[in-house]
Structure formats: structure tokens, C-alpha cells
Amino acid sequence: LALNPWDVVLCISGTIISCENAIVVVVIFYTPAFRAPMFLLIGSLATADLLAGVGLILHFAFVYFIPSEAVSLLTVGLLVTSFTASVCSLLTITIDRYLSLYNALTYYSERTVTRTYIMLILTWGASICYGLLPVMGWNCLKEPSACSIVKPLTKSHLIILSVSFLAVFAAMLQLYVQICRIVCRHAQQIAVQRHFLASSHYVTTRKGIATLAVILGTFASCWLPFAVYGLLGDYSYPALYTYATLLPATYNSMLNPVIYAFRNQEIQKVLWAVCCGCFSSALPFRSRSPSDV
């Protein structure tokens, strides 16, 4: 096959994604202090994005060096599983943040740990089921007219995925609006009780809204073009449109470590300790709320 520049860019993106998220996975896995529910969810997100990066690399390698329909189904199944798990992990993190504020008094309990494991099982169970569909026969290899903009996925399969992504975005939007309201209300109450100036409440509110805009804006700008095109596009459309919407979707996995992991102060401490050669699993950590992550 002639080398497609878009495939090269996707492979490079997959390499960057793999390196970034591998760092997060290793840090969380080898640091005993990172066993709290919020870090488990961040680890799940990093694992999903790591698999997505590996899937992009393998897809490029198998398409150009070992062309095979069976292998193509496996790599596409891996990509569907990993990207679905990544999007669902973002939703679980949002749910965890909301509950940490809504049920602040009971958040640090065994029930929270149990709920976290249940969310992880549901996330990866649903993602694996989505990814196995092409491998188990729900593909368009024998019926090209049933193909979607992403071969060998069928049009109906991609519609289900696109609708699921849109539903996740709607749920995240609703939850983060509620989070912003709770934070603003708490900031106002604290300002009144401690006789703070109104400007301090304004700064806190503006910071919360800015964080909300960054999280939702990143997710929307990365995934919505592909999700909408997956609903409206047809297999007969030029492949350029598919690449132009799929590439930004991969950038979400590239930005997730920056937004959810590298911005966390505890993870920053461990990374600096590793860089300085003084890593210790007994590093002191300050207890933080998931809403701070």
C-alpha cells in the first residue's frame, strides 16, 4: 500500500499517547499511596488511553507490514475498546467528583470504594463488549454497503458508539454544571461566614467556571466532530473527512494525562522525586478531594 500521511500522523499520535499514559500508569501502580478511589479512576483512564495509543501503532504496523483481515478486526476491536473505556472513564471521574461534593460527609467510606470498583467493572465490561462486536462477526467485510466511515465497522455499530459518546457528553455537562453550582454556593457561604470580600468569591467562582470550560471544552472539541460525522457520514464519502474528525478524537487521549494526572500535586511530587533519583513509596501525601484533581 502507498503510505498515507494521515496514517503516519495517527501513528505518531499513538506513540506520544502511549508514552504519556505509560508514565501515569507506572506512577499510580508503583505508588502505594495512590490506592484511593480517585487515583484508581485516573489509572483506569490512563490505561484506556495507553491501550488506544498502542492500538494506533499496531493498526499502522499491521496495515502496512502484515495486511490481514483477521488482524485488522483485532486492532479495530482494541481501538473501539480503548476509546470507549477512555470516554466512560471520564464519566466515572465526573461522577466521583460530583459525589465527593454532594456527599462530602460520607465520601471517605467503604461504600465509596465499592462504588468505584463497580463503576470500573461496568466501564471495562461495556467497553470490551463494544470492542468484541467486530471480532465476533458484526462487521462489513462481506457486505461493503453496510460499512460506516470507519471500516470494518458497520454503520449501525458506529451509530451506537456515536450516540453513546453524545450521551456521555450530556451527562458530563449536567454533572459539571451541578459541581460548579455546589462549589460556588460553598465559596459564597465561606465568604459570608469569614467576612471575606466579595472579590474572593468572584475569583473562586471564575476559577471553577474556567476549570469547567477547559474539561468540557477539551472533550467536546475532540470527540463531538467525530461523533456527529459518525451519525451523518457515509462510507462513500472521502476518507479525508474521516481522518479529519478522527485525529482530533485521538488528541483527547493525549490531553487527558495533562488535565487529570500531571495537574495533580501528589503525582507531580512523585514525578519530581523520580527525576531527582530520590523516589520513595513512603512519600507524604496530603489528603485531597477528587474535585481538586
C-alpha positions in Angstrom: 0.0 0.0 0.0 1.1 3.6 -0.6 2.0 5.3 2.6 -0.9 7.6 3.7 0.4 10.7 5.6 -2.7 10.6 7.8 -1.9 7.1 9.0 1.7 8.3 9.8 0.3 11.2 11.8 -2.1 8.8 13.7 0.9 6.5 14.4 2.9 9.4 15.8 0.0 10.5 17.9 -0.3 6.9 19.2 3.4 6.9 20.2 3.0 10.2 22.1 -0.2 9.0 23.8 1.4 5.7 24.8 4.5 7.4 26.3 2.4 10.0 28.3 -0.1 7.5 29.7 2.5 4.8 30.4 4.2 7.3 32.8 0.8 7.8 34.6 0.1 4.1 34.8 3.6 3.3 36.2 3.4 6.1 38.8 0.0 5.1 40.1 0.7 1.3 40.0 4.0 1.6 41.9 3.0 4.1 44.5 1.0 2.5 47.4 -0.3 5.9 48.4 -2.3 6.1 45.2 -4.9 3.5 46.1 -7.7 6.0 46.8 -10.8 5.7 44.5 -9.9 8.9 42.6 -6.5 7.6 41.7 -7.9 4.3 40.6 -10.3 6.1 38.2 -7.4 8.2 36.9 -5.4 5.0 36.5 -8.3 3.5 34.5 -8.4 6.5 32.2 -4.6 6.3 31.7 -4.8 2.6 31.0 -7.5 3.1 28.4 -5.6 5.9 26.7 -2.4 3.8 26.8 -4.2 0.9 25.0 -5.6 3.4 22.5 -2.1 4.6 21.7 -0.8 1.1 21.4 -3.8 0.3 19.1 -3.0 3.1 16.8 0.6 1.9 16.5 -0.4 -1.7 15.9 -3.0 -0.7 13.4 -0.4 1.2 11.3 2.1 -1.6 11.6 -0.4 -4.3 10.6 -2.0 -2.3 7.7 1.4 -1.6 6.0 3.5 -4.6 7.1 1.2 -7.5 7.8 -2.1 -6.9 5.9 -4.7 -9.3 7.2 -8.5 -9.1 7.7 -8.3 -11.0 10.9 -5.6 -8.8 12.3 -7.4 -5.7 11.2 -10.5 -6.8 13.1 -8.4 -7.3 16.3 -6.8 -3.9 16.1 -10.1 -2.2 15.4 -11.6 -4.1 18.3 -8.8 -2.9 20.5 -9.3 0.7 19.4 -13.0 0.6 20.0 -12.5 -1.0 23.4 -9.8 1.5 24.5 -11.5 4.7 23.2 -14.9 3.6 24.7 -13.2 2.8 28.0 -11.5 6.2 27.9 -14.7 8.1 27.4 -16.5 6.1 30.1 -13.6 6.6 32.5 -14.1 10.4 32.0 -17.7 9.9 33.0 -16.8 7.9 36.1 -14.3 10.6 37.2 -17.0 13.2 36.8 -19.4 11.1 38.8 -16.8 10.7 41.5 -16.1 14.4 41.7 -19.8 15.2 42.0 -20.4 12.6 44.8 -17.3 13.9 46.7 -19.1 17.3 46.9 -22.7 16.2 47.1 -22.0 13.5 49.8 -18.9 15.1 51.3 -19.5 13.6 54.8 -19.9 10.0 53.7 -17.5 10.1 50.7 -14.5 8.6 52.6 -16.1 5.3 53.4 -16.0 1.7 52.3 -19.1 2.3 50.2 -17.2 4.7 48.0 -14.5 2.1 47.4 -17.2 -0.5 46.5 -18.9 2.0 44.2 -15.6 2.8 42.5 -14.9 -0.9 41.7 -18.5 -1.3 40.4 -18.0 1.7 38.0 -14.7 0.2 36.8 -16.2 -3.2 36.2 -19.2 -1.6 34.3 -16.8 0.6 32.3 -14.5 -2.1 31.1 -17.2 -4.7 30.7 -19.2 -2.4 28.4 -16.1 -1.4 26.5 -14.9 -4.9 25.9 -18.4 -5.9 24.7 -18.3 -3.0 22.2 -14.8 -4.0 21.1 -15.7 -7.6 20.6 -18.6 -7.0 18.3 -16.4 -6.6 15.1 -14.4 -9.7 16.0 -17.5 -11.8 16.7 -18.9 -11.1 13.3 -20.6 -7.7 13.4 -18.5 -6.2 10.6 -18.9 -5.2 6.9 -16.1 -7.3 5.4 -18.7 -9.4 3.5 -21.1 -6.6 2.8 -19.3 -3.3 1.9 -22.6 -1.4 1.5 -23.1 -1.8 5.3 -19.8 -0.2 6.1 -19.5 3.0 8.1 -17.0 5.8 7.7 -14.6 3.5 9.7 -14.1 0.2 8.1 -14.8 -2.6 9.0 -17.3 -1.2 11.5 -20.9 -1.3 10.3 -23.0 1.8 10.1 -25.3 0.6 13.0 -22.3 -0.2 15.2 -20.8 3.3 14.7 -24.2 4.9 15.3 -24.4 3.1 18.7 -20.9 4.4 19.6 -21.7 7.9 18.4 -24.9 8.1 20.4 -23.1 6.7 23.4 -20.4 9.4 23.2 -23.1 12.1 22.9 -25.0 10.7 25.9 -21.7 10.7 27.9 -21.1 14.3 27.0 -24.6 15.3 28.0 -24.2 13.5 31.4 -20.8 15.2 32.0 -22.2 18.6 31.1 -25.1 18.2 33.6 -22.8 16.9 36.4 -20.2 19.6 35.9 -22.9 22.3 36.0 -24.1 20.8 39.3 -20.5 20.7 40.6 -20.0 24.3 39.6 -23.2 25.3 41.5 -22.1 23.4 44.6 -18.6 25.0 44.6 -20.0 28.5 44.1 -22.5 28.0 46.8 -19.8 26.7 49.2 -17.5 29.6 48.3 -20.3 32.1 49.0 -21.1 30.6 52.4 -17.5 30.6 53.4 -17.1 34.2 52.3 -20.1 35.2 54.4 -19.0 33.3 57.5 -15.4 34.6 57.4 -16.4 38.1 56.3 -14.3 37.8 53.1 -14.5 40.4 50.4 -16.9 39.8 47.5 -13.9 39.7 45.2 -12.6 36.5 46.8 -16.0 34.8 46.0 -15.8 36.2 42.4 -12.3 34.7 42.0 -13.3 31.3 43.2 -16.4 31.3 41.0 -14.4 32.4 38.0 -11.8 29.7 38.7 -14.5 27.0 38.9 -16.1 28.1 35.6 -12.7 28.2 33.9 -12.0 24.6 35.0 -15.4 23.5 33.8 -14.8 25.2 30.4 -11.4 23.5 30.0 -12.6 20.0 30.8 -15.8 20.1 28.8 -14.3 22.2 26.0 -11.5 19.8 25.5 -13.8 16.7 25.4 -16.3 18.4 23.1 -13.8 19.8 20.6 -12.0 16.4 20.4 -14.9 14.0 20.2 -18.0 15.8 19.0 -16.9 16.3 15.4 -16.2 12.5 15.0 -19.4 11.6 16.9 -21.6 13.8 14.7 -19.8 12.7 11.5 -20.3 9.1 12.6 -24.0 9.7 12.6 -24.3 11.7 9.4 -21.4 10.3 7.3 -21.5 7.5 4.8 -18.9 5.0 3.6 -18.9 6.6 0.1 -17.6 9.9 1.5 -13.9 10.8 1.0 -11.6 9.2 3.6 -10.2 12.7 4.2 -13.3 13.6 6.2 -12.9 10.5 8.5 -9.2 11.3 9.2 -10.0 15.0 9.8 -12.5 14.1 12.5 -10.8 11.0 13.9 -7.4 12.7 14.5 -8.8 15.3 17.0 -10.5 12.4 18.8 -7.1 10.9 19.4 -5.9 14.2 20.8 -8.3 13.7 23.7 -6.2 10.8 24.9 -3.1 12.9 24.5 -4.6 15.7 26.7 -6.2 13.6 29.4 -2.9 13.0 31.3 -2.2 16.7 31.4 -5.7 17.6 32.6 -6.4 14.7 35.1 -2.9 13.4 36.1 0.0 15.8 35.6 -2.0 18.7 37.1 -2.4 16.7 40.4 0.1 17.9 43.1 0.7 14.4 44.5 1.6 12.9 41.1 3.8 15.9 40.5 5.7 15.2 43.7 6.3 11.6 42.7 7.5 12.6 39.2 9.9 15.2 40.6 11.1 12.6 43.1 11.8 10.1 40.3 13.5 12.7 38.2 15.8 13.6 41.1 16.5 9.9 41.8 15.1 10.1 45.3 11.9 8.1 44.8 10.3 6.6 47.9 7.0 4.9 48.1 6.6 6.4 51.6 6.4 10.0 50.3 4.0 12.0 52.4 0.7 13.0 50.7 -1.9 15.4 51.6 -5.5 14.1 51.5 -7.3 15.8 48.6 -10.8 15.8 47.4 -11.5 14.4 43.9 -12.8 17.9 43.0 -9.2 19.1 43.4 -7.9 16.6 40.8 
